Amino acid sequence: MDIMQAMEARHSVRAYTGKKIELEKRQILDELIRQCNAESGLHIQIRYDDPTAFDSALAHYGKFRNVENYLILAGTPRDDLEEQCGYYGERIVLEAQMLGLNTCWAALSFHKSAVKKLVPAGEKLVLVIAIGYGETRGAAHKSKSIDRVVSVQEEMPDWFWRGAEAALLAPTAINQQKFKIGLKNGKPWISVSGMGPYTKIDLGIVKYHFEAASGHQATT
Ligand SMILES: Cc1cc2nc3c(=O)[nH]c(=O)nc-3n(C[C@H](O)[C@H](O)[C@H](O)COP(=O)(O)O)c2cc1C
């Protein structure tokens, strides 16, 4: 499976089988997280065989079941902390998908006070991502049409369309898809459009999809 197929195949999965993630896959994830932290300055951690983050009434209310592995996205406070957590978190999510694993982002429905204890003082906990073998592969989300998110006055190259289509496959909080993508003097940009929860995290996730599919860096 390549990264484009991973974007198509990825859907939020909240119920897991309990099957353990194999050692070889753990090593690949650990190495990717090490690279992401080195590049971004974030502090992303992965917890294996630890059910505490999703062992709460709120998590169960959010339909999470049998979550035994998760990522913690955190870092020292800075202006782009949320966006960077989105960007690097999605890079790990898509790698997990390519390894045959399933995931679900969670900003709200998890045991925040338990996870906070694992984040060093001086760092801000942004959110977590459940990861493991899903009971199902999930289902495609309803999506806005491409012309509702693209805002372009100039001619659109093929790579721009590929990026915009991939952006619409990205997970966003409550599936809000509150972003716009455009071109200025041939250079792509992505911005938040409208109000909503966690739009800065969404922006980073969408940017990662756009860049991976188009091969072009976007400004935000
Ligand atoms: C920033 C962010 C926060 C999210 N928080 C939660 C959450 O707290 N609980 C939950 O059940 N799903 C959460 N989700 C999952 C979204 O509901 C899901 O990604 C969206 O409905 C699109 O569906 P898909 O991921 O299957 O494409 C979150 C997603 C994102 C991107």
The ligand as an SDF file (V2000), in Angstrom:
LIG
                    3D

 31 33  0  0  0  0  0  0  0  0999 V2000
   -8.5140   17.1700   15.6540 C   0  0  0  0  0  0  0  0  0  0  0  0
   -9.4600   16.0030   15.7480 C   0  0  0  0  0  0  0  0  0  0  0  0
  -10.0760   15.6940   16.9520 C   0  0  0  0  0  0  0  0  0  0  0  0
  -10.9400   14.5990   17.0480 C   0  0  0  0  0  0  0  0  0  0  0  0
  -11.4950   14.2860   18.2760 N   0  0  0  0  0  0  0  0  0  0  0  0
  -12.3110   13.2080   18.3820 C   0  0  0  0  0  0  0  0  0  0  0  0
  -12.8450   12.8500   19.6560 C   0  0  0  0  0  0  0  0  0  0  0  0
  -12.5660   13.4710   20.6860 O   0  0  0  0  0  0  0  0  0  0  0  0
  -13.6520   11.7510   19.7170 N   0  0  0  0  0  0  0  0  0  0  0  0
  -13.9650   11.0100   18.6070 C   0  0  0  0  0  0  0  0  0  0  0  0
  -14.6980   10.0290   18.7360 O   0  0  0  0  0  0  0  0  0  0  0  0
  -13.4660   11.3320   17.3730 N   0  0  0  0  0  0  0  0  0  0  0  0
  -12.6450   12.4100   17.2460 C   0  0  0  0  0  0  0  0  0  0  0  0
  -12.1050   12.7320   16.0170 N   0  0  0  0  0  0  0  0  0  0  0  0
  -12.4000   11.9040   14.8210 C   0  0  0  0  0  0  0  0  0  0  0  0
  -13.3300   12.6180   13.8260 C   0  0  0  0  0  0  0  0  0  0  0  0
  -14.6560   12.5890   14.3160 O   0  0  0  0  0  0  0  0  0  0  0  0
  -13.2080   11.9670   12.4450 C   0  0  0  0  0  0  0  0  0  0  0  0
  -11.8840   12.0860   11.9900 O   0  0  0  0  0  0  0  0  0  0  0  0
  -14.1440   12.6230   11.4220 C   0  0  0  0  0  0  0  0  0  0  0  0
  -15.4920   12.3700   11.7390 O   0  0  0  0  0  0  0  0  0  0  0  0
  -13.8580   12.1420   10.0040 C   0  0  0  0  0  0  0  0  0  0  0  0
  -14.0000   10.7520    9.9030 O   0  0  0  0  0  0  0  0  0  0  0  0
  -12.8100    9.8230    9.3930 P   0  0  0  0  0  0  0  0  0  0  0  0
  -11.6480   10.0270   10.3320 O   0  0  0  0  0  0  0  0  0  0  0  0
  -13.3670    8.4420    9.4380 O   0  0  0  0  0  0  0  0  0  0  0  0
  -12.4330   10.2540    7.9970 O   0  0  0  0  0  0  0  0  0  0  0  0
  -11.2270   13.8040   15.8990 C   0  0  0  0  0  0  0  0  0  0  0  0
  -10.6060   14.1310   14.6840 C   0  0  0  0  0  0  0  0  0  0  0  0
   -9.7150   15.1960   14.6060 C   0  0  0  0  0  0  0  0  0  0  0  0
   -9.0240   15.4690   13.3150 C   0  0  0  0  0  0  0  0  0  0  0  0
  1  2  1  0
  2  3  1  0
  2 30  2  0
  3  4  2  0
  4  5  1  0
  4 28  1  0
  5  6  2  0
  6  7  1  0
  6 13  1  0
  7  8  2  0
  7  9  1  0
  9 10  1  0
 10 11  2  0
 10 12  1  0
 12 13  2  0
 13 14  1  0
 14 15  1  0
 14 28  1  0
 15 16  1  0
 16 17  1  0
 16 18  1  0
 18 19  1  0
 18 20  1  0
 20 21  1  0
 20 22  1  0
 22 23  1  0
 23 24  1  0
 24 25  2  0
 24 26  1  0
 24 27  1  0
 28 29  2  0
 29 30  1  0
 30 31  1  0
M  END
$$$$
